[in-house]
Amino acid sequence: MTALEKIFGRTAQMTVLENLIEHQNESTYLSGIAEETGLSHSSVGRVIDPLLKVDVVIEKRLGKQIRTFRLNMDNKITKLILDFYTKLNSELQ
């Protein structure tokens, strides 16, 4: 169980966010996130939308159907989340 799960429980959105945090300097695909997290492709697509709306995640389209995602490292909210995540993990270890 991860530090975030201990406090907030295991939700699809938390799982996707944590996956993106773990790969914060990389772009990934919905299918890659789904494979790594065990979530369905549709679940990942559903829960990533709110993260896109608040600009925590950036989407880049490669052609008509291929979408890649990564954390928006220039966003203040993203920086706060990363700081919280880092501090939480150090406190709960």
Secondary structure, 3 states (H helix, E strand, C coil): CCHHHHHHCCCHHHHHHHHHHHCCCCCEEHHHHHHHHCCCHHHHHHHHHHHHHCCCEEEEEECCCEEEEEECCCCHHHHHHHHHHHHHHHHCC
